[in-house]
Amino acid sequence: MKWIVATIAVSLAVVVSGSEYKTNVKTDLTFADKDFLLKQKFFFEILRNIHLPLQYEEYLPYTKTWIGDETKYTNYDQVVEFFDLFKLGFLEKGEIFTIYNKYYLKQTYLLFTFLYNSLDWDTYYKNVLWARENINEGMFIYAITLTVLHRTDLKGIVLPAIYEIYPYYFFNTDIIRTASYRKMYDPKFGFYGSGKYNVVYSNFTLTYPLETKLFDDFDLSYYYNDIGLNSYYYYFMMDYPFFFGTDKFGLLKDRRGELYLYMHQQLLARYNLERFSNFMYPIKGLTWSFPLKLGYFSLLSYWNGVPFKSRDFNYMIKDEDYIKLDFIKDWEMRIRKIIDQGYLYLKDGTKIDLRDWKNIDYIGNILNANVDSVNDESFGYIEIFSKLLLSGNNFDTMFFKTWPSSLMHFETTLRDPIFYSLWNRLLDFYYLFKSYLPYYTFDELTFKGVIIKDVVIDKLMTYFEYFDADISNIIPLTNVDKYWDFTVLGRTIRLNHKPFTYTLDVMSEFTGKGVIRVFLGPKFDKLMDLEYYKKFFVEIDQYLVDLLVGKNTIVRNSRDFFWSVKDRTLYTDLYKKIMTAYTGSEKFPLDMSEAHCGFPDRLILPKGWISGMKMQFYFIITPYVTKDVQQVSFFDKSISCGVGTGLRYIDDLPMGFPFDREINYSYWYTKNMLFKDVLIYHKDI
């Protein structure tokens, strides 16, 4: 799957030995210097116990005031705008935050610009400390994450995983309460030396009310609640905030609109593969027919004990919300109209040809309702309004507190099955756009002189396992003098698979570079059935390869797949590594091992069946054509994910090629392609 927010922007070189070689991830390893480690230490400490005052003496002098010298900012006008609004009143500390509120969104953006415009590290550092003590906690985490991801002087900085910064959005209330109560009555609980004694178990299958179990979606609770999956989506949306424009942040280089649509298309495809593993039909599209049968109860609670807002079974929207529904349907009709007519006009009168595949960016930006969207008054905010409608909330609530549902946080939106139903509807625009594009020609599909002869794939096996995450942030840290000799682990069950290797045998009459794309999808009987099944194929890998004349044997291990990442190091353990490196006891490598932006390696394969679930791998090798977008000078691919650099895709082919268009079966299946039947086995607990 092209899990676009591909993580490790790695060296894509292939190590060649004769005509046999293995692909690998090869970078020149560098280590953090003292200045970098000082910054790392700072972020880990200010994000600890976010709802409590800072306890570090060195930081306290800067919590009372911000830097007022206008020469210390790149855009002081935005700083003035921030404080003008701050004086009128921001969301108070302790209140529930969501970006799906117009006023909170405005406040968050101005807070971000205040920090982003800080001229140097010293100014930024002191302003962050002021914000830490004076800004709503949820808003602060949001803005800090954005600045770390988008300030060029913070490239490579590793934040703790979001599920460890703020466990409330990833762990059910039972585990949060259990950990809190155990700390109250057990003085030994949590101290580092106690080891496994500090583990608290979560029952993610515990569901209230019990009627929820009547729905098939209950079988997928392990997938909906997967911590890695939900954090993946959060980081994608933070890398590409809808209120960021490409003019300033360079996101257009990443084909932002196309990326947004393809990521969701792949996310839906992967979800449907999991449904097939549980003997379920593909998810149906949302029809806006009320009452809505499927309710949702997240079992999450905010830090103050307030539960996430739920959606009742047979959900009915309020009478006044039908106006909102009318807006959504009108916007949908207008988008469908411009796709059908084949063009749209920009505000300056420029005509955009919607029969040019590259202009899919415009459709993606419209659905994302981002700053780069055109004519937003005509096409509106479909996704945002849809989530608000399904949550019983309004975007412009000012005089009443917002009570968000799971759909109103990027960290939790994937937990609600209705998210997938909504995106099944929204992707109709993606497929409609693609339906007007011409078939790929034979020359576009083939790679002259290159033939995939065969592939051998290891046995594919999945299983459930226990997973521990550091949830210490929910318990006050009483001693900051040591390296946090205190850890509480939340334990859940998750899906994983055994590593596997495939070996491709390729004959080539060509010496040079090619691009290998690998997909995984359902097994079908006749090639023409692919027209239906192709939307369920997930791109799991994409990489460059050096071909030699003759036989080429290409060996690739699943742990090296380009779009996926391994587990993060625990918050407390990573802090200890930072501190020991800071004191000079060891080195801290800058090797993307803590990458924030990849799809979980564990979820490459769907669960499968105990008896073996029939599926297919699909391989295609295409000529490598240099991209139009080149790497920008400040980007270091060994330490960062490459937002805004064009390094989230390898070549200029459309995302999803060659499954993204209708197929002419008379010539489509060329010699540089290969389908391979596989069985995915599941080992039950």
C-alpha positions as CSV (number, residue, x, y, z in Angstrom):
1,M,0.0,0.0,0.0
2,K,1.3,3.4,-0.7
3,W,0.9,4.4,2.9
4,I,1.8,7.7,1.6
5,V,3.0,9.3,4.6
6,A,5.7,7.1,4.0
7,T,8.1,7.1,6.7
8,I,11.6,6.5,6.3
9,A,12.6,8.7,3.5
10,V,15.4,6.3,2.9
11,S,18.2,5.9,0.4
12,L,16.6,3.9,-2.3
13,A,19.8,2.5,-3.7
14,V,20.0,-1.2,-4.4
15,V,23.2,-3.1,-3.5
16,V,24.2,-5.1,-6.5
17,S,26.4,-8.2,-6.6
18,G,26.6,-9.6,-10.0
19,S,23.0,-10.3,-11.0
20,E,21.8,-11.2,-7.5
21,Y,21.1,-8.6,-4.9
22,K,19.0,-7.7,-1.9
23,T,17.3,-4.4,-1.4
24,N,18.0,-2.7,1.9
25,V,17.7,0.5,3.8
26,K,21.1,2.1,3.7
27,T,22.0,5.5,5.2
28,D,25.1,7.1,6.5
29,L,24.5,7.0,10.2
30,T,24.9,10.3,12.0
31,F,24.6,11.1,15.7
32,A,23.0,14.0,17.6
33,D,25.2,16.7,19.0
34,K,24.8,18.5,22.3
35,D,22.7,21.3,20.9
36,F,20.3,18.8,19.3
37,L,20.1,16.7,22.5
38,L,19.3,19.8,24.5
39,K,16.2,20.4,22.3
40,Q,15.2,16.7,22.5
41,K,15.4,16.9,26.3
42,F,13.3,20.0,26.4
43,F,10.4,18.6,24.4
44,F,10.3,15.4,26.4
45,E,10.2,17.3,29.7
46,I,7.6,20.0,28.8
47,L,5.2,17.3,27.4
48,R,5.3,15.3,30.6
49,N,2.2,15.6,32.8
50,I,0.7,18.1,30.5
51,H,-2.2,18.9,32.8
52,L,0.1,19.8,35.7
53,P,2.4,22.8,36.2
54,L,6.1,22.4,35.2
55,Q,8.3,21.1,37.9
56,Y,11.7,22.0,36.3
57,E,13.4,24.9,38.1
58,E,15.3,25.9,34.9
59,Y,12.1,26.5,33.0
60,L,10.0,28.3,35.6
61,P,11.4,31.9,35.0
62,Y,10.1,31.9,31.4
63,T,6.5,30.8,32.2
64,K,5.3,34.2,33.2
65,T,6.0,36.2,30.1
66,W,6.7,35.9,26.3
67,I,9.4,37.6,24.2
68,G,8.1,41.0,23.2
69,D,11.0,42.2,21.0
70,E,9.6,42.5,17.5
71,T,13.0,41.9,16.0
72,K,12.8,38.4,17.3
73,Y,10.0,37.4,14.9
74,T,9.9,36.8,11.2
75,N,6.3,38.2,11.0
76,Y,5.5,40.3,14.0
77,D,2.1,41.3,12.7
78,Q,0.9,37.7,13.2
79,V,2.3,37.8,16.7
80,V,0.3,41.0,17.4
81,E,-2.8,39.3,16.0
82,F,-2.3,36.4,18.3
83,F,-2.1,38.5,21.5
84,D,-5.0,40.7,20.5
85,L,-7.2,37.6,20.3
86,F,-5.6,36.1,23.4
87,K,-6.5,39.1,25.5
88,L,-10.1,38.7,24.4
89,G,-10.1,35.1,25.7
90,F,-8.8,31.8,24.5
91,L,-10.1,28.3,25.3
92,E,-9.3,27.9,29.0
93,K,-6.9,25.4,30.4
94,G,-8.6,22.2,31.4
95,E,-11.4,22.5,28.8
96,I,-11.9,19.9,26.0
97,F,-10.2,20.8,22.8
98,T,-11.1,19.9,19.2
99,I,-9.9,21.4,15.9
100,Y,-13.5,21.0,14.6
101,N,-14.6,24.3,16.2
102,K,-14.1,27.5,14.2
103,Y,-13.0,29.5,17.2
104,Y,-10.6,26.9,18.6
105,L,-9.2,26.5,15.1
106,K,-8.5,30.2,14.8
107,Q,-6.9,30.3,18.2
108,T,-4.7,27.2,17.4
109,Y,-3.5,28.7,14.1
110,L,-2.6,32.0,15.7
111,L,-0.8,30.1,18.5
112,F,1.1,28.2,15.9
113,T,2.1,31.3,13.9
114,F,3.3,32.9,17.2
115,L,5.6,30.0,17.8
116,Y,6.5,29.4,14.2
117,N,7.5,33.0,13.6
118,S,10.0,32.9,16.6
119,L,13.2,33.9,14.9
120,D,15.6,31.6,16.7
121,W,15.7,28.7,19.2
122,D,16.1,30.9,22.2
123,T,13.0,32.9,21.3
124,Y,11.0,29.8,20.4
125,Y,12.1,28.0,23.6
126,K,11.0,30.8,25.9
127,N,7.7,31.3,24.1
128,V,6.9,27.6,24.3
129,L,7.5,27.7,28.0
130,W,5.1,30.6,28.3
131,A,2.5,28.8,26.2
132,R,2.9,25.6,28.2
133,E,1.6,27.4,31.3
134,N,-0.9,29.7,29.8
135,I,-2.6,27.8,26.9
136,N,-5.1,25.0,26.9
137,E,-3.4,21.7,27.0
138,G,-4.9,20.1,23.9
139,M,-4.3,23.2,21.9
140,F,-0.7,23.4,23.2
141,I,0.0,19.8,22.1
142,Y,-1.5,20.5,18.7
143,A,0.6,23.6,18.1
144,I,3.8,22.2,19.4
145,T,3.5,19.1,17.2
146,L,2.9,21.4,14.2
147,T,6.0,23.5,14.9
148,V,8.2,20.5,15.4
149,L,7.0,19.0,12.1
150,H,7.2,22.2,10.0
151,R,10.0,24.4,11.4
152,T,13.1,23.7,9.4
153,D,15.4,24.2,12.5
154,L,13.6,21.4,14.3
155,K,14.0,18.8,11.5
156,G,14.8,15.4,13.0
157,I,13.5,16.3,16.5
158,V,11.6,13.3,17.9
159,L,8.5,13.9,20.0
160,P,7.2,11.1,22.2
161,A,4.5,9.1,20.5
162,I,1.1,10.9,20.6
163,Y,-0.5,7.9,22.4
164,E,2.1,8.4,25.2
165,I,1.9,12.1,25.3
166,Y,-1.9,11.9,25.7
167,P,-3.1,8.4,26.5
168,Y,-6.7,9.4,27.1
169,Y,-7.3,9.3,23.3
170,F,-5.9,5.8,22.8
171,F,-6.7,3.8,25.9
172,N,-10.2,3.0,27.2
173,T,-11.4,4.5,30.5
174,D,-11.0,1.1,32.3
175,I,-7.2,1.1,31.9
176,I,-6.8,4.8,32.8
177,R,-8.9,4.4,35.9
178,T,-7.2,1.2,36.9
179,A,-3.7,2.8,36.7
180,S,-4.8,5.8,38.7
181,Y,-6.4,3.8,41.4
182,R,-3.4,1.4,41.7
183,K,-1.1,4.3,42.2
184,M,-3.3,5.7,45.0
185,Y,-3.2,2.5,47.1
186,D,0.0,0.8,46.1
187,P,3.2,2.7,46.9
188,K,5.4,0.3,44.8
189,F,3.3,0.6,41.6
190,G,5.0,2.4,38.8
191,F,8.6,2.5,39.9
192,Y,11.0,1.4,37.2
193,G,12.6,-1.4,39.1
194,S,9.2,-3.2,39.5
195,G,9.2,-4.1,35.8
196,K,6.3,-6.2,34.7
197,Y,4.5,-5.4,38.0
198,N,3.7,-2.0,36.4
199,V,1.5,-3.3,33.7
200,V,-2.2,-2.5,33.5
201,Y,-4.4,-4.6,31.2
202,S,-7.1,-3.2,28.9
203,N,-10.1,-5.1,27.8
204,F,-10.8,-3.5,24.5
205,T,-13.6,-5.9,23.8
206,L,-15.6,-4.6,26.8
207,T,-18.5,-2.9,25.2
208,Y,-21.4,-0.9,26.6
209,P,-24.2,-1.0,26.0
210,L,-24.3,-4.7,25.3
211,E,-26.5,-4.2,22.3
212,T,-23.4,-3.1,20.4
213,K,-22.4,-6.8,20.2
214,L,-25.4,-7.4,17.9
215,F,-23.5,-5.6,15.1
216,D,-20.8,-7.4,13.0
217,D,-18.5,-4.5,13.5
218,F,-17.8,-5.6,17.0
219,D,-15.6,-8.4,15.5
220,L,-13.2,-5.6,14.3
221,S,-12.7,-3.9,17.6
222,Y,-9.0,-4.9,17.6
223,Y,-8.6,-3.0,14.3
224,Y,-10.7,0.1,15.1
225,N,-8.8,0.5,18.4
226,D,-5.3,-0.2,17.1
227,I,-3.1,2.4,18.7
228,G,-0.6,2.4,15.8
229,L,-3.3,2.7,13.1
230,N,-4.9,5.7,14.9
231,S,-1.6,7.5,15.5
232,Y,-0.7,7.0,11.9
233,Y,-3.8,8.9,10.8
234,Y,-3.2,11.6,13.4
235,Y,0.3,12.2,12.1
236,F,-0.7,12.3,8.5
237,M,-3.3,15.0,9.2
238,M,-0.6,16.9,11.2
239,D,1.8,16.7,8.4
240,Y,-0.8,18.1,6.0
241,P,-3.1,20.4,8.2
242,F,-6.1,21.7,6.2
243,F,-5.4,25.2,7.4
244,F,-1.9,25.3,5.9
245,G,-1.3,26.7,2.5
246,T,1.3,25.4,0.1
247,D,2.6,28.8,-0.7
248,K,4.3,29.0,2.7
249,F,4.9,25.4,3.6
250,G,5.6,23.9,0.2
251,L,3.1,21.1,0.6
252,L,2.2,21.3,-3.1
253,K,5.4,19.5,-3.9
254,D,3.9,16.4,-2.3
255,R,0.9,16.5,-4.7
256,R,-1.1,17.4,-1.7
257,G,-4.7,16.9,-3.0
258,E,-3.9,13.6,-4.8
259,L,-2.0,12.4,-1.7
260,Y,-5.0,13.1,0.5
261,L,-7.4,11.2,-1.7
262,Y,-5.1,8.2,-2.3
263,M,-4.3,7.9,1.4
264,H,-8.0,7.6,2.2
265,Q,-8.6,5.3,-0.7
266,Q,-5.8,3.0,0.5
267,L,-7.0,3.3,4.1
268,L,-10.5,2.1,3.0
269,A,-9.0,-0.7,0.9
270,R,-7.0,-1.9,3.9
271,Y,-10.0,-1.8,6.1
272,N,-12.1,-3.9,3.7
273,L,-9.3,-6.5,3.6
274,E,-9.7,-6.8,7.3
275,R,-13.5,-7.1,6.9
276,F,-12.9,-10.0,4.4
277,S,-10.7,-11.6,7.1
278,N,-13.7,-11.6,9.4
279,F,-16.2,-13.0,6.8
280,M,-17.8,-9.6,6.3
281,Y,-18.9,-7.8,3.2
282,P,-17.2,-4.6,2.0
283,I,-18.4,-1.5,3.9
284,K,-21.3,0.3,2.4
285,G,-21.3,4.0,1.6
286,L,-23.2,6.4,3.8
287,T,-26.6,7.3,2.3
288,W,-27.7,10.1,4.7
289,S,-30.8,8.1,5.4
290,F,-32.1,8.6,8.9
291,P,-32.5,7.1,11.4
292,L,-29.0,5.8,11.2
293,K,-28.9,2.3,12.5
294,L,-25.3,2.0,13.7
295,G,-24.5,3.7,17.0
296,Y,-21.1,4.2,18.5
297,F,-19.8,4.2,22.1
298,S,-16.1,4.7,22.3
299,L,-15.4,3.8,25.9
300,L,-12.9,6.7,26.0
301,S,-13.0,9.5,28.5
302,Y,-11.3,12.9,28.5
303,W,-8.7,13.7,31.2
304,N,-11.4,15.3,33.4
305,G,-13.6,12.1,33.3
306,V,-16.1,13.4,30.8
307,P,-16.8,10.5,28.3
308,F,-16.5,11.1,24.6
309,K,-19.8,12.0,23.1
310,S,-21.6,8.9,21.7
311,R,-24.0,8.3,18.9
312,D,-27.1,6.4,19.8
313,F,-28.5,3.5,17.8
314,N,-31.1,4.6,15.2
315,Y,-29.5,8.1,15.4
316,M,-31.6,11.0,14.3
317,I,-30.2,14.5,13.6
318,K,-31.8,17.5,15.1
319,D,-34.3,19.5,13.0
320,E,-32.0,22.4,12.7
321,D,-29.2,20.1,11.3
322,Y,-31.2,19.4,8.2
323,I,-30.0,22.8,6.9
324,K,-26.4,21.5,7.4
325,L,-27.4,18.3,5.5
326,D,-28.7,20.5,2.7
327,F,-25.4,22.3,2.5
328,I,-23.5,19.0,2.3
329,K,-25.7,17.7,-0.5
330,D,-25.4,20.9,-2.5
331,W,-21.7,20.9,-2.2
332,E,-21.6,17.2,-3.4
333,M,-23.8,18.1,-6.4
334,R,-21.5,21.0,-7.4
335,I,-18.4,18.8,-7.2
336,R,-20.0,16.1,-9.2
337,K,-21.0,18.7,-11.8
338,I,-17.5,20.1,-12.4
339,I,-16.1,16.6,-12.7
340,D,-18.9,15.6,-15.2
341,Q,-18.4,18.8,-17.3
342,G,-14.6,18.3,-17.2
343,Y,-13.4,21.7,-16.0
344,L,-13.6,24.3,-13.2
345,Y,-12.6,28.0,-13.0
346,L,-10.3,29.5,-10.5
347,K,-11.2,32.9,-9.0
348,D,-8.8,34.6,-11.4
349,G,-10.7,33.1,-14.4
350,T,-8.2,30.4,-15.1
351,K,-9.8,27.3,-16.6
352,I,-8.6,24.0,-15.1
353,D,-8.9,20.9,-17.3
354,L,-10.3,18.0,-15.2
355,R,-9.5,15.5,-17.9
356,D,-5.8,16.0,-17.1
357,W,-5.0,13.4,-14.4
358,K,-2.6,15.7,-12.6
359,N,-5.5,18.0,-11.7
360,I,-6.8,15.4,-9.3
361,D,-5.0,17.7,-6.8
362,Y,-7.9,20.2,-7.2
363,I,-10.5,17.6,-6.3
364,G,-8.5,16.4,-3.3
365,N,-8.0,20.0,-2.0
366,I,-11.7,20.7,-2.4
367,L,-12.7,17.6,-0.3
368,N,-10.0,18.4,2.2
369,A,-11.3,22.0,2.3
370,N,-7.8,23.1,2.8
371,V,-6.3,26.6,2.2
372,D,-5.4,25.5,-1.4
373,S,-9.0,24.7,-2.2
374,V,-10.6,26.8,-4.9
375,N,-13.9,28.5,-4.6
376,D,-14.5,27.3,-1.1
377,E,-17.8,29.2,-0.9
378,S,-19.1,26.9,-3.7
379,F,-17.7,23.6,-2.6
380,G,-17.7,24.1,1.2
381,Y,-16.5,21.8,3.9
382,I,-18.1,18.4,3.2
383,E,-15.9,16.2,5.4
384,I,-15.9,18.6,8.4
385,F,-19.7,19.2,8.2
386,S,-20.4,15.5,7.8
387,K,-18.4,14.6,10.9
388,L,-20.1,17.4,12.9
389,L,-23.5,16.2,11.6
390,L,-22.8,12.7,12.8
391,S,-21.6,14.1,16.1
392,G,-24.5,16.4,16.8
393,N,-22.2,19.4,16.9
394,N,-21.8,22.8,15.2
395,F,-18.6,24.2,13.8
396,D,-19.3,27.8,15.0
397,T,-20.2,27.0,18.7
398,M,-18.9,30.0,20.6
399,F,-21.0,30.6,23.6
400,F,-21.3,26.9,24.6
401,K,-18.6,24.4,25.3
402,T,-18.0,21.8,22.6
403,W,-18.5,18.2,23.6
404,P,-16.6,16.3,20.8
405,S,-17.2,12.8,19.6
406,S,-14.5,10.4,18.4
407,L,-15.0,11.7,14.9
408,M,-13.9,15.1,16.0
409,H,-10.3,14.2,16.8
410,F,-7.7,12.9,14.3
411,E,-6.4,10.6,17.0
412,T,-9.8,8.8,17.4
413,T,-11.8,9.2,14.2
414,L,-10.7,5.7,12.9
415,R,-12.3,4.1,15.9
416,D,-15.8,4.8,14.7
417,P,-17.0,2.5,11.8
418,I,-19.1,5.3,10.3
419,F,-15.8,7.0,9.3
420,Y,-15.2,4.3,6.7
421,S,-18.8,4.5,5.5
422,L,-18.5,8.3,5.1
423,W,-15.2,7.9,3.1
424,N,-16.8,5.2,0.9
425,R,-19.2,8.0,-0.1
426,L,-16.6,10.7,-0.5
427,L,-14.4,8.5,-2.6
428,D,-17.1,8.4,-5.2
429,F,-15.7,11.7,-6.4
430,Y,-12.3,10.1,-6.8
431,Y,-13.6,7.2,-8.8
432,L,-15.8,9.6,-10.9
433,F,-12.8,11.7,-11.8
434,K,-10.8,8.6,-12.7
435,S,-13.6,7.2,-14.8
436,Y,-13.3,10.0,-17.3
437,L,-9.6,9.4,-17.9
438,P,-8.5,7.3,-20.9
439,Y,-7.2,3.8,-20.5
440,Y,-3.5,3.4,-20.0
441,T,-1.9,2.6,-23.3
442,F,0.2,-0.4,-23.9
443,D,3.3,1.7,-24.0
444,E,2.4,3.3,-20.6
445,L,2.0,-0.1,-19.0
446,T,4.8,-2.1,-20.5
447,F,8.6,-2.0,-19.8
448,K,10.2,-3.1,-23.0
449,G,12.7,-5.9,-22.5
450,V,11.8,-6.6,-18.8
451,I,9.9,-9.7,-17.8
452,I,8.9,-10.9,-14.4
453,K,9.3,-14.6,-14.6
454,D,8.3,-15.8,-11.2
455,V,8.2,-14.9,-7.5
456,V,8.6,-17.0,-4.4
457,I,6.9,-15.8,-1.2
458,D,7.4,-17.1,2.3
459,K,4.5,-18.5,4.3
460,L,2.3,-15.6,5.5
461,M,1.2,-15.9,9.1
462,T,-0.6,-13.4,11.4
463,Y,-1.3,-13.6,15.1
464,F,-2.4,-11.5,18.0
465,E,0.0,-10.4,20.6
466,Y,0.2,-8.2,23.7
467,F,1.5,-4.6,23.2
468,D,2.7,-2.3,26.0
469,A,2.7,1.5,25.8
470,D,3.9,4.0,28.3
471,I,0.9,5.7,29.9
472,S,2.9,7.3,32.8
473,N,1.7,10.7,31.7
474,I,-1.7,10.1,33.4
475,I,0.1,9.9,36.8
476,P,1.9,12.9,38.4
477,L,5.7,12.6,38.4
478,T,6.9,13.3,41.9
479,N,10.6,13.4,41.3
480,V,12.2,15.1,38.3
481,D,15.8,14.9,39.6
482,K,16.3,11.4,38.3
483,Y,15.8,10.1,34.8
484,W,12.1,9.5,35.5
485,D,12.5,6.3,37.6
486,F,8.8,5.6,37.1
487,T,6.9,3.8,34.3
488,V,3.3,2.6,34.0
489,L,2.5,0.4,31.0
490,G,-0.9,0.0,29.4
491,R,-1.2,-3.4,27.8
492,T,-3.6,-4.2,24.9
493,I,-4.0,-6.9,22.3
494,R,-3.0,-6.2,18.7
495,L,-2.6,-7.8,15.3
496,N,0.9,-8.6,14.0
497,H,2.5,-10.9,11.4
498,K,5.7,-12.8,11.1
499,P,8.3,-11.2,8.8
500,F,8.3,-12.6,5.3
501,T,10.6,-12.4,2.3
502,Y,9.7,-12.6,-1.4
503,T,12.2,-13.4,-4.2
504,L,11.5,-12.0,-7.7
505,D,13.1,-13.5,-10.8
506,V,13.3,-10.8,-13.5
507,M,14.8,-11.2,-17.0
508,S,16.0,-7.9,-18.4
509,E,17.4,-6.7,-21.8
510,F,17.9,-3.4,-20.2
511,T,20.5,-1.9,-17.8
512,G,19.3,0.9,-15.6
513,K,16.8,1.8,-12.9
514,G,13.3,0.6,-12.6
515,V,10.5,1.1,-10.0
516,I,8.8,-1.9,-8.4
517,R,5.3,-1.6,-7.1
518,V,3.8,-4.3,-4.9
519,F,0.1,-4.6,-4.1
520,L,-1.9,-7.0,-2.0
521,G,-5.6,-7.7,-2.7
522,P,-8.4,-10.3,-2.9
523,K,-8.2,-13.4,-4.9
524,F,-10.4,-13.4,-8.0
525,D,-11.1,-16.0,-10.7
526,K,-11.1,-14.1,-14.0
527,L,-8.9,-11.2,-15.0
528,M,-12.0,-9.2,-16.0
529,D,-13.1,-9.4,-12.3
530,L,-10.3,-7.1,-11.5
531,E,-12.5,-4.1,-12.6
532,Y,-14.4,-4.7,-9.4
533,Y,-11.6,-5.9,-7.1
534,K,-8.9,-3.4,-8.0
535,K,-10.3,-0.9,-5.4
536,F,-9.5,-3.4,-2.7
537,F,-5.8,-3.7,-3.6
538,V,-3.4,-2.1,-1.2
539,E,0.0,-0.8,-2.2
540,I,2.4,-2.2,0.4
541,D,5.7,-1.3,-1.2
542,Q,7.4,0.8,-3.8
543,Y,11.1,1.1,-4.4
544,L,13.9,1.7,-6.9
545,V,15.9,-1.2,-8.3
546,D,19.0,-1.4,-10.5
547,L,18.4,-3.9,-13.4
548,L,21.2,-5.6,-15.2
549,V,21.1,-7.4,-18.6
550,G,20.2,-11.1,-17.9
551,K,18.6,-12.7,-14.9
552,N,18.0,-10.5,-11.9
553,T,17.1,-12.0,-8.5
554,I,15.5,-9.4,-6.2
555,V,15.1,-10.3,-2.5
556,R,12.9,-8.1,-0.3
557,N,12.0,-8.5,3.3
558,S,8.8,-7.2,4.7
559,R,10.6,-5.3,7.4
560,D,12.2,-3.2,4.7
561,F,9.0,-2.1,3.0
562,F,9.2,1.6,2.2
563,W,5.9,2.8,3.6
564,S,5.9,1.1,7.0
565,V,7.5,1.6,10.3
566,K,8.3,-0.4,13.4
567,D,7.2,0.3,16.9
568,R,8.3,3.4,18.7
569,T,10.5,3.3,21.8
570,L,8.7,3.9,25.1
571,Y,8.5,7.5,26.3
572,T,10.5,6.8,29.5
573,D,13.0,4.6,27.8
574,L,13.7,7.1,25.0
575,Y,14.1,9.9,27.6
576,K,16.7,7.8,29.4
577,K,18.5,7.3,26.1
578,I,18.4,11.1,25.4
579,M,19.7,11.9,28.9
580,T,22.6,9.3,28.8
581,A,23.6,10.8,25.4
582,Y,23.3,14.3,26.8
583,T,25.7,13.5,29.6
584,G,28.1,11.9,27.1
585,S,27.6,8.3,28.2
586,E,26.5,7.1,24.8
587,K,25.5,8.4,21.3
588,F,22.0,9.2,20.1
589,P,21.6,8.0,16.4
590,L,19.7,10.1,13.9
591,D,18.4,7.2,11.8
592,M,14.7,7.6,11.5
593,S,14.2,4.7,13.9
594,E,11.6,6.8,15.8
595,A,9.8,7.9,12.6
596,H,6.4,9.4,13.2
597,C,4.8,9.1,9.8
598,G,4.6,5.5,8.7
599,F,1.9,2.9,8.5
600,P,2.4,0.2,11.2
601,D,4.5,-2.6,9.8
602,R,2.4,-5.0,11.8
603,L,-0.7,-4.2,9.7
604,I,0.8,-4.9,6.3
605,L,-1.2,-8.2,6.2
606,P,-4.9,-8.5,7.1
607,K,-5.7,-11.1,9.8
608,G,-6.5,-13.9,7.3
609,W,-8.1,-17.2,8.3
610,I,-6.9,-20.2,10.4
611,S,-7.4,-22.4,7.3
612,G,-5.7,-19.9,5.0
613,M,-7.3,-16.9,3.3
614,K,-6.8,-16.7,-0.5
615,M,-5.3,-13.5,-1.6
616,Q,-3.0,-12.2,-4.4
617,F,0.2,-10.3,-4.6
618,Y,0.6,-8.1,-7.6
619,F,4.0,-6.9,-8.9
620,I,4.8,-4.4,-11.6
621,I,8.1,-3.0,-12.8
622,T,8.1,0.3,-14.7
623,P,10.9,2.5,-16.1
624,Y,12.2,5.0,-13.6
625,V,11.6,8.6,-14.8
626,T,13.1,11.4,-12.7
627,K,10.6,13.4,-10.9
628,D,9.9,17.1,-11.7
629,V,10.1,18.0,-8.0
630,Q,13.6,17.8,-6.6
631,Q,14.8,17.6,-3.0
632,V,15.1,20.9,-1.3
633,S,18.4,21.9,0.1
634,F,17.7,21.9,3.9
635,F,16.1,18.4,3.9
636,D,18.0,15.5,5.4
637,K,16.4,12.2,4.5
638,S,18.2,10.3,7.2
639,I,16.4,12.2,10.0
640,S,13.0,13.4,8.7
641,C,9.9,12.3,6.8
642,G,10.2,14.7,3.9
643,V,7.1,16.9,4.2
644,G,7.0,19.3,1.4
645,T,10.0,17.8,-0.5
646,G,8.3,15.5,-2.9
647,L,10.1,12.5,-1.3
648,R,6.9,10.7,-0.4
649,Y,6.6,9.3,-3.9
650,I,9.4,8.0,-6.2
651,D,8.3,8.9,-9.7
652,D,5.7,11.0,-11.5
653,L,3.2,8.2,-12.2
654,P,-0.3,8.6,-10.8
655,M,-0.7,7.3,-7.3
656,G,-2.3,3.9,-7.5
657,F,-0.9,3.1,-10.9
658,P,-2.0,0.9,-12.7
659,F,-5.2,0.2,-10.7
660,D,-6.5,3.8,-10.7
661,R,-8.2,3.7,-14.1
662,E,-10.6,1.6,-16.0
663,I,-8.9,-1.3,-17.7
664,N,-8.6,-2.4,-21.4
665,Y,-8.2,-6.1,-20.9
666,S,-7.1,-6.7,-24.5
667,Y,-3.5,-5.6,-23.6
668,W,-3.4,-4.5,-19.9
669,Y,-1.7,-7.6,-18.5
670,T,1.9,-7.1,-19.7
671,K,5.0,-9.1,-19.2
672,N,6.4,-6.7,-16.6
673,M,3.5,-7.6,-14.3
674,L,2.7,-10.7,-12.2
675,F,-0.1,-11.9,-10.0
676,K,0.8,-14.4,-7.4
677,D,-1.7,-16.4,-5.3
678,V,-1.0,-16.6,-1.6
679,L,-2.7,-17.9,1.5
680,I,-2.7,-15.8,4.7
681,Y,-2.9,-18.0,7.8
682,H,-3.9,-16.8,11.2
683,K,-2.7,-18.4,14.4
684,D,-5.3,-18.0,17.1
685,I,-4.4,-17.2,20.6
